[in-house]
Amino acid sequence: MKTYQGSCHCKAVQLEATLDELTRGSRCNCSICTKLGYFGVKGSADAVRVTQGEDQLSAFEPGTGHAEFLFCRRCGAHPYARMNVPEMGGACTSININCLDGIDPATLECDYWDGRHDNWQAGMRARPWPQ
């Protein structure tokens, strides 16, 4: 396990995420992940610790009942989400790799979830789902 530092764009919200060594992330084709450009890595339900600016966080639930995306009220960045998807193992945290310091997302491999069709039982794939 490794502890990564991260923040929102304006640095009002800062966090630590304790994760396995980052070698890959995942994208989802649901409307919120697509529109946000979210590139996530799954962690345990307690993988994220906000070290500064918790009072600057607001939550957005896309209406699926699967996730609550936390975002900075000042800059709008979405550093992480709380999730509960049985097909993904239940309660977990999804950390937006784009908000972690010192990580170049272009160097990581990527898996894909078919959230657009609520197809969680199919699991991840190594290439995008058909539209």
C-alpha positions in Angstrom: 0.0 0.0 0.0 1.1 3.5 -0.8 -0.2 6.9 0.4 -0.8 9.4 -2.4 -1.3 13.1 -1.9 -3.9 15.0 -4.0 -6.1 18.1 -4.2 -8.7 19.9 -6.2 -7.6 22.4 -8.8 -7.5 25.4 -6.5 -6.0 23.4 -3.6 -8.8 24.3 -1.2 -9.4 20.6 -0.7 -6.4 18.4 0.0 -6.5 14.7 0.6 -4.5 11.5 1.1 -5.4 8.3 -0.5 -4.0 4.9 0.6 -4.0 2.6 -2.3 -2.2 -0.3 -4.0 0.6 0.9 -6.2 -1.0 2.7 -9.2 -0.5 0.9 -12.5 -4.0 1.2 -14.0 -7.2 3.1 -13.6 -10.7 2.8 -15.0 -13.2 4.9 -16.9 -16.9 4.5 -17.0 -19.2 5.5 -19.9 -22.1 6.7 -17.7 -23.2 10.3 -18.3 -21.5 11.7 -15.2 -18.1 10.1 -15.6 -18.1 10.9 -19.3 -19.0 14.5 -18.8 -16.5 14.9 -15.9 -13.6 13.1 -17.6 -13.3 11.0 -14.5 -10.4 8.5 -14.4 -10.8 6.5 -11.2 -9.0 4.0 -9.1 -11.0 1.9 -6.6 -10.0 2.0 -3.0 -11.5 0.7 0.2 -14.4 2.7 1.8 -11.9 4.4 4.1 -9.1 4.9 1.5 -9.5 8.7 1.4 -8.7 11.1 4.2 -9.4 14.8 3.6 -6.5 16.7 5.2 -7.7 20.2 4.4 -10.9 21.9 3.2 -13.6 19.3 4.1 -15.9 22.3 4.6 -15.3 23.2 0.9 -16.7 19.8 -0.3 -20.2 19.4 -1.7 -21.8 16.2 -2.9 -23.6 15.3 -6.1 -25.6 12.1 -6.5 -26.3 11.3 -10.2 -29.6 9.6 -9.3 -28.5 6.0 -9.8 -28.1 5.3 -6.1 -24.6 3.9 -6.8 -22.4 6.9 -6.1 -22.0 10.2 -4.4 -19.4 12.5 -6.1 -17.6 15.0 -3.9 -16.5 18.2 -5.5 -14.9 21.4 -4.5 -17.3 24.3 -4.2 -14.6 26.8 -5.3 -13.2 25.2 -8.4 -15.6 22.4 -9.2 -13.0 19.6 -9.3 -14.2 16.1 -8.3 -11.4 14.5 -6.3 -13.3 11.4 -5.2 -16.6 9.6 -4.9 -18.2 7.3 -2.4 -19.7 4.3 -4.1 -21.7 1.2 -3.2 -22.0 -1.1 -6.2 -22.5 -4.8 -5.3 -20.9 -5.9 -8.5 -17.8 -3.9 -7.6 -17.6 -5.5 -4.1 -20.0 -3.1 -2.3 -18.9 0.0 -0.4 -15.8 1.6 -1.8 -14.2 4.9 -2.7 -13.3 5.9 -6.2 -10.4 8.4 -6.3 -10.0 10.6 -9.4 -6.5 9.9 -10.5 -6.5 13.3 -12.3 -6.5 14.9 -8.8 -3.5 12.9 -7.4 -0.2 14.8 -7.3 2.8 13.5 -9.3 0.8 10.9 -11.3 0.7 11.2 -15.1 -2.6 9.4 -16.1 -1.2 8.8 -19.6 1.3 6.3 -18.1 -1.4 4.1 -16.6 -3.3 1.3 -18.3 -7.1 1.7 -18.4 -10.1 -0.6 -17.9 -13.7 0.4 -18.7 -17.0 0.0 -17.0 -20.3 0.0 -18.8 -22.2 2.3 -16.5 -24.2 3.8 -19.3 -26.2 0.6 -19.6 -26.1 -0.2 -15.8 -24.1 -3.2 -16.9 -22.0 -3.6 -13.7 -22.4 -7.4 -13.6 -20.2 -7.6 -16.8 -17.2 -6.3 -14.9 -14.4 -4.3 -16.4 -13.0 -4.6 -19.9 -9.6 -3.7 -21.3 -11.2 -1.7 -24.1 -14.2 0.6 -24.3 -17.7 -0.7 -24.5 -19.7 -0.3 -27.7 -21.8 2.9 -27.7 
